[in-house]
Amino acid sequence: MKKILVTGANGFLGSNLTRELYRLGYDVRILVRRGADLTGVTDIPCEVFFGNIDNKADVMLAVTGCQAVVHTAAITDQWAISFEAYERINYIGTQYIVEACLEQRTEKLIYVSTANTMAPGSKAQPGNELNGFTLFHANSGYINTKYLAQQYVLEQVERKQLPAVIVNPTFMIGPNDIKPSSGKLLLYGLHKKVLFYPPGGKNFVYINDVCQGIVNALDNGKVGDCYLLAGDNLSYKEFFQLLGKVAKESRLMIRIPVWVLKLAGLLGSLKERMGGRSGKLNYTAAYLICLDNYYTGKKSVRELKVTYTPMEDAVRKALTWFKEHNYC
């Protein structure tokens, strides 16, 4: 059995991926912080290595003896996080992973980036792997540090023959979302007589399809290539309509004007800068949810043989899990 290290295994993607790798017969080691909530992986027989992604010695020990590494660990929150924290975990942590993989002669590194390192498009012309990075002006510590880390990985592929493949998931929906993370959007849309929704949209993808893409990239991913893992392009209105259909709920839906969202976000950012408590919205988050954030996963279908699940099925499976675990 090939031994694989999964970083960030206590997260939404990491826990689902760890479960899938074990199911497929891999010998799995996970790197998690001491004190991390391991609820999502307690039922999975795997080796637990306690350490910090921003500690070079911890990372080196975690990678030692593994034939492959899947690096999912990252800070993904869009507010109430300093740029230094994003940089330490998302960028420097990735550097340590790369250095360890090179020293240990790891056979394959799968770096989990984000779709937003590539310019989004419209539904008619969705963003693809050839698009350059255009969201620097959004001032997102998460997106900017993920882009820098992705460029570092690609640089090491070129300079030191790092055997790395990059996958770029869009917005993931599915079960086992313990925190919850992306599931907050789904839970927001439930049990409301009146639902206010933002004007933009995004690409939604089933979490198990992302896991399939990562597993297939271990064997079939081309070193130095990026693969968007992207399912259905939906406006927020369409997503909440689909959720209402699955949940068998009807509600009045009201679109929030762009200027209202951006003004609220601006006020939230000002509050942060003045040292007050961070709210649930800042200007970066407001700007991003007003975008048409659409992508295509055609390359992953063609080269990684990913079969994408219709979002209605993904929402149904996620909703079933949330109900069974008393989230809603």
C-alpha positions as CSV (number, residue, x, y, z in Angstrom):
1,M,0.0,0.0,0.0
2,K,1.2,3.5,-0.9
3,K,1.6,5.7,2.2
4,I,0.0,9.2,1.7
5,L,0.2,12.2,4.0
6,V,-2.8,14.4,4.1
7,T,-2.4,17.8,5.7
8,G,-5.4,19.7,7.1
9,A,-7.2,16.3,7.5
10,N,-9.6,17.7,10.2
11,G,-11.1,20.2,7.6
12,F,-14.0,19.7,5.3
13,L,-12.0,18.5,2.3
14,G,-9.3,16.8,4.3
15,S,-11.6,14.6,6.3
16,N,-13.6,13.5,3.2
17,L,-10.4,12.8,1.3
18,T,-8.9,10.8,4.2
19,R,-12.0,8.7,4.3
20,E,-11.9,8.1,0.5
21,L,-8.2,7.2,0.5
22,Y,-8.7,4.7,3.3
23,R,-11.6,3.2,1.4
24,L,-9.4,2.8,-1.7
25,G,-6.8,0.9,0.3
26,Y,-4.1,3.6,0.9
27,D,-2.1,3.7,4.1
28,V,-3.0,7.2,5.3
29,R,-1.1,9.5,7.7
30,I,-2.6,12.8,8.7
31,L,-0.9,16.0,9.9
32,V,-3.0,17.9,12.3
33,R,-2.4,20.5,15.1
34,R,-2.5,19.3,18.7
35,G,-5.9,20.2,20.1
36,A,-7.6,20.2,16.7
37,D,-11.1,18.9,16.5
38,L,-10.8,15.4,14.9
39,T,-14.5,14.6,14.9
40,G,-14.5,14.2,11.1
41,V,-11.8,11.5,11.1
42,T,-12.2,9.6,14.4
43,D,-13.9,6.7,12.6
44,I,-11.1,6.4,10.0
45,P,-8.2,4.0,10.7
46,C,-5.2,6.2,10.0
47,E,-1.9,7.3,11.5
48,V,-2.3,10.7,13.3
49,F,0.8,12.9,13.3
50,F,0.5,15.9,15.6
51,G,2.4,19.0,14.4
52,N,2.1,22.5,12.9
53,I,2.3,23.2,9.2
54,D,4.3,26.3,9.9
55,N,6.9,24.3,11.8
56,K,9.6,23.1,9.4
57,A,10.8,20.3,11.7
58,D,7.2,19.0,12.2
59,V,6.6,19.0,8.4
60,M,9.8,17.2,7.6
61,L,9.0,14.4,10.1
62,A,5.4,14.2,8.9
63,V,6.5,13.7,5.2
64,T,9.2,11.2,6.0
65,G,8.3,7.7,4.8
66,C,5.4,8.9,2.6
67,Q,5.3,8.2,-1.1
68,A,2.8,11.0,-1.8
69,V,1.5,14.1,-0.1
70,V,-1.8,15.9,-0.5
71,H,-1.6,19.4,0.9
72,T,-5.0,20.7,1.8
73,A,-4.2,22.7,5.0
74,A,-5.0,26.4,4.7
75,I,-6.7,29.3,6.4
76,T,-9.8,29.9,4.2
77,D,-11.8,32.5,6.2
78,Q,-12.3,35.8,4.5
79,W,-12.4,38.1,7.5
80,A,-11.0,38.6,11.0
81,I,-7.6,37.1,10.0
82,S,-4.3,39.1,9.7
83,F,-2.3,38.8,6.4
84,E,0.6,37.5,8.5
85,A,-1.5,34.5,9.6
86,Y,-2.5,33.8,6.0
87,E,1.1,34.1,4.9
88,R,2.4,31.9,7.7
89,I,0.0,29.0,7.0
90,N,-0.9,29.3,3.3
91,Y,2.5,30.4,1.9
92,I,5.3,29.5,4.3
93,G,3.6,26.2,5.3
94,T,3.5,25.3,1.6
95,Q,7.2,26.1,1.3
96,Y,7.9,23.7,4.1
97,I,5.8,21.0,2.5
98,V,7.7,21.5,-0.9
99,E,11.1,21.4,0.8
100,A,10.3,18.2,2.7
101,C,8.9,16.6,-0.5
102,L,12.1,17.5,-2.3
103,E,14.4,16.2,0.5
104,Q,12.4,13.0,1.0
105,R,12.1,12.4,-2.8
106,T,8.4,12.1,-2.5
107,E,6.9,10.5,-5.7
108,K,4.0,13.0,-6.0
109,L,2.7,16.2,-4.3
110,I,-0.9,17.2,-4.9
111,Y,-1.2,20.9,-3.9
112,V,-4.8,21.9,-3.3
113,S,-5.1,25.5,-4.4
114,T,-8.3,27.5,-5.2
115,A,-10.1,28.3,-8.4
116,N,-9.7,32.0,-7.7
117,T,-6.0,31.9,-8.7
118,M,-7.5,32.0,-12.2
119,A,-9.8,34.7,-13.5
120,P,-13.5,33.8,-13.3
121,G,-15.7,34.1,-16.3
122,S,-19.4,34.3,-17.3
123,K,-21.7,31.3,-17.7
124,A,-21.2,31.6,-21.5
125,Q,-17.4,31.8,-21.2
126,P,-16.4,30.4,-17.8
127,G,-12.9,30.7,-16.4
128,N,-10.4,28.0,-17.3
129,E,-6.8,27.0,-16.6
130,L,-5.5,29.4,-19.2
131,N,-6.8,32.4,-17.4
132,G,-4.4,34.6,-15.5
133,F,-4.7,35.9,-11.9
134,T,-7.0,39.0,-11.8
135,L,-8.3,39.1,-8.2
136,F,-5.3,40.7,-6.5
137,H,-7.3,44.0,-6.2
138,A,-10.0,42.1,-4.2
139,N,-7.5,42.4,-1.3
140,S,-8.2,38.9,-0.1
141,G,-5.5,37.5,2.2
142,Y,-6.7,34.0,1.4
143,I,-6.7,34.3,-2.4
144,N,-3.5,36.3,-2.6
145,T,-1.5,33.9,-0.4
146,K,-2.9,30.8,-2.2
147,Y,-1.8,32.4,-5.5
148,L,1.7,33.1,-4.2
149,A,1.9,29.5,-2.9
150,Q,0.7,28.1,-6.2
151,Q,3.3,30.1,-8.1
152,Y,6.0,28.9,-5.7
153,V,5.0,25.2,-6.3
154,L,5.1,25.8,-10.1
155,E,8.5,27.5,-9.8
156,Q,9.9,24.5,-7.9
157,V,8.5,22.1,-10.5
158,E,10.5,24.1,-13.1
159,R,13.7,24.7,-11.1
160,K,14.0,21.5,-9.0
161,Q,11.8,19.0,-10.8
162,L,9.3,18.9,-7.9
163,P,6.7,16.2,-8.9
164,A,3.7,18.3,-8.1
165,V,0.2,18.6,-9.6
166,I,-2.1,21.4,-8.6
167,V,-5.9,21.1,-8.2
168,N,-8.1,24.1,-8.0
169,P,-11.5,23.3,-6.5
170,T,-14.4,25.7,-6.6
171,F,-17.1,26.0,-3.8
172,M,-17.5,22.6,-2.3
173,I,-20.8,21.2,-1.1
174,G,-21.4,17.9,0.7
175,P,-21.6,15.8,3.8
176,N,-19.1,15.6,6.8
177,D,-18.9,19.4,7.0
178,I,-18.3,19.4,10.7
179,K,-17.6,23.1,11.4
180,P,-19.6,23.8,9.1
181,S,-17.5,25.6,6.5
182,S,-19.1,26.0,3.0
183,G,-22.2,24.4,4.5
184,K,-22.9,27.7,6.1
185,L,-24.4,28.9,2.8
186,L,-26.7,25.9,2.6
187,L,-27.8,26.4,6.3
188,Y,-28.4,30.1,5.7
189,G,-30.9,29.2,3.0
190,L,-33.1,27.0,5.2
191,H,-36.3,27.7,7.2
192,K,-36.8,31.3,6.0
193,K,-40.0,32.9,4.9
194,V,-38.0,35.7,3.4
195,L,-34.5,35.1,2.0
196,F,-32.2,37.9,1.0
197,Y,-29.6,36.7,-1.5
198,P,-26.5,38.4,-3.1
199,P,-26.4,39.4,-6.7
200,G,-23.5,37.3,-7.9
201,G,-22.9,33.6,-8.4
202,K,-20.3,30.9,-8.3
203,N,-19.3,27.4,-9.4
204,F,-20.4,24.7,-7.0
205,V,-18.9,21.2,-6.8
206,Y,-19.7,18.1,-4.9
207,I,-17.0,17.3,-2.3
208,N,-16.7,13.7,-3.4
209,D,-16.0,14.8,-6.9
210,V,-13.1,16.9,-5.6
211,C,-11.8,13.8,-3.7
212,Q,-12.1,11.8,-7.0
213,G,-10.1,14.5,-8.8
214,I,-7.3,14.4,-6.2
215,V,-7.1,10.6,-6.2
216,N,-7.0,10.5,-10.0
217,A,-4.4,13.2,-10.0
218,L,-2.1,11.0,-8.0
219,D,-1.7,8.6,-10.9
220,N,-2.9,10.6,-14.0
221,G,-2.2,14.3,-13.2
222,K,0.5,15.8,-15.3
223,V,3.4,17.3,-13.3
224,G,3.3,21.1,-13.4
225,D,-0.3,21.3,-14.6
226,C,-3.3,22.9,-12.9
227,Y,-6.8,21.3,-12.9
228,L,-10.0,23.1,-12.1
229,L,-12.3,20.9,-10.2
230,A,-15.6,22.6,-11.1
231,G,-19.2,21.4,-11.2
232,D,-22.3,23.6,-11.8
233,N,-22.3,27.4,-12.4
234,L,-25.2,28.8,-10.5
235,S,-26.2,32.3,-9.4
236,Y,-27.0,32.6,-5.7
237,K,-30.7,32.9,-6.7
238,E,-30.5,29.7,-8.6
239,F,-28.7,27.9,-5.8
240,F,-31.2,28.9,-3.2
241,Q,-34.1,28.0,-5.5
242,L,-32.5,24.6,-5.9
243,L,-32.1,24.3,-2.1
244,G,-35.8,25.2,-1.7
245,K,-36.7,22.5,-4.2
246,V,-34.7,19.8,-2.4
247,A,-35.8,20.9,1.1
248,K,-39.4,21.3,-0.1
249,E,-39.6,24.9,1.2
250,S,-41.1,27.9,-0.4
251,R,-40.0,31.5,0.5
252,L,-40.0,35.0,-0.8
253,M,-36.6,35.8,-2.3
254,I,-35.2,39.3,-2.4
255,R,-32.0,40.3,-4.2
256,I,-29.7,42.6,-2.2
257,P,-28.5,45.5,-4.4
258,V,-24.8,45.6,-5.1
259,W,-24.3,49.0,-3.6
260,V,-26.0,47.9,-0.3
261,L,-23.6,44.9,0.0
262,K,-20.5,46.9,-0.8
263,L,-21.5,49.7,1.6
264,A,-22.1,47.2,4.4
265,G,-18.7,45.5,3.6
266,L,-16.9,48.9,3.6
267,L,-18.4,49.7,7.0
268,G,-17.3,46.2,8.2
269,S,-13.7,46.8,7.0
270,L,-13.6,50.2,8.6
271,K,-14.7,48.7,11.9
272,E,-11.9,46.1,11.6
273,R,-9.3,48.8,11.0
274,M,-10.4,50.9,13.9
275,G,-9.8,48.0,16.2
276,G,-13.4,47.0,16.8
277,R,-14.7,43.5,16.7
278,S,-14.9,42.0,13.3
279,G,-18.4,41.5,11.9
280,K,-19.7,38.9,9.5
281,L,-18.9,41.0,6.4
282,N,-16.0,43.1,5.1
283,Y,-15.4,44.8,1.8
284,T,-13.4,41.8,0.3
285,A,-16.2,39.4,1.1
286,A,-18.9,41.8,-0.2
287,Y,-16.9,42.3,-3.4
288,L,-16.5,38.6,-4.0
289,I,-20.2,37.6,-3.5
290,C,-21.2,40.3,-6.1
291,L,-19.0,38.6,-8.8
292,D,-20.0,36.2,-11.5
293,N,-17.5,33.6,-10.3
294,Y,-17.9,30.9,-12.9
295,Y,-15.5,28.2,-14.1
296,T,-15.4,25.0,-16.2
297,G,-14.0,21.6,-15.2
298,K,-13.6,20.3,-18.7
299,K,-9.9,19.7,-18.4
300,S,-10.4,17.5,-15.3
301,V,-13.1,15.6,-17.1
302,R,-10.8,15.0,-20.0
303,E,-7.5,14.3,-18.3
304,L,-8.4,13.2,-14.7
305,K,-11.6,11.3,-15.8
306,V,-13.7,13.1,-13.1
307,T,-17.4,12.6,-13.4
308,Y,-19.3,15.5,-11.9
309,T,-22.4,15.0,-9.8
310,P,-25.4,17.3,-10.5
311,M,-25.6,20.0,-7.8
312,E,-29.2,19.0,-7.0
313,D,-27.9,15.5,-5.9
314,A,-25.0,17.1,-4.0
315,V,-27.3,19.5,-2.1
316,R,-29.6,16.6,-1.3
317,K,-26.8,14.5,0.1
318,A,-25.4,17.5,2.1
319,L,-28.8,18.3,3.5
320,T,-29.5,14.7,4.5
321,W,-26.2,14.7,6.5
322,F,-26.9,18.1,8.2
323,K,-30.3,16.8,9.2
324,E,-29.0,13.5,10.5
325,H,-26.4,15.4,12.6
326,N,-28.9,18.0,14.0
327,Y,-27.5,21.0,12.2
328,C,-30.9,22.0,10.9
